[in-house]
Amino acid sequence: MQDPSSSAGTQQFFTEQIVGLPIRITLGRRLAKADQPTRGVLVSGVSGRVEVMQLAALSLLADDPAQALAGRPVNGPALLRARRGWLIGGLLLWSVLLWGAFHVLEHGFP
Amino acid sequence: MTHWHNDDPLDASHDTLVIDPVKMNIVNRIAEGSAVDGDLRFDGGLLLQGTLRGMGEITGRLVIWHTGQLQGRFKVLGDLYVLGHLGGVADDIDRDTLIECQGTAYVASTGVSTGTLLAARLRMYDGAVLQGPFKTLRPEQSVPVLQAARNS
């Protein structure tokens, strides 16, 4: 618990006590596209893949992953898959770099 | 009535949102059963579980909870999450409600909007009801909602 005597601590204390603790809610299934022909409004949604990849990278790199995801609706399973993808991709890249470095050290530059 | 389609296999499961009042700087709350009316200004986000009517400005994120209802003319300087009612419940279209959102407006599957919604971006979820008009708000086209209301 924060020290209520400090200003930031007081703010956090009352926010937690009055507004509440973190809660997870379900927003629903994201719409890929929507149309409203009678009013002439067309809203095209994105697949969300790019956004999920960005959020996964942000949450992996951020000091506070919860802060990086705060207020951003996300598809949980997709986020996990994206994180796994980044980790596997990073591992592969690191392996290739290592292999390249050893190759250069052993055989010199081509 | 709006018709919605979903044909993206990525969206097989639902989106979730973690509402962390501390991290999202939502420092204000109108509890369920409470009704606030008037010319109001909230510095910091607002969790609306009761009823808010009138006009004003919310500097931060606004979460309209499942039990919440917002009516009137408000400017939201942040993202808007609609899980409850935006505009009148009984009306098909609430012409007295006009919300200007400078960020992204998320209308959840439980959300109902009968008022006019102006937002930089809109994200709808399956089951959301958008009965009132929606207009895209470009940064250079920020509509002076409050100014117009105050001058009238």
Interface residues (C-beta under 8 A of the other chain):
Chain A: Q11 Q12 F14 T15 E16 I18 V19 G20 L21 P22 I23 R24 I25 T26 L27 G28 R29 R30 L31 A32 K33 A34 D35 Q36 R39 V41 V43 G45 S47 G48 R49 V52 D64 A66 Q67 L69 A70 G71 R72 P73 V74 N75 G76 P77 A78
Chain B: T2 H3 W4 H5 N6 D7 D8 L10 D11 S13 H14 D15 T16 L17 V18 I19 D20 P21 V22 K23 M24 I26 V27 N28 R29 L47 R61 D79 Y81 L83 Y106 A108 S109 T110 L122 R123 M124 Y125 D126 G127 A128 L130 P133 F134
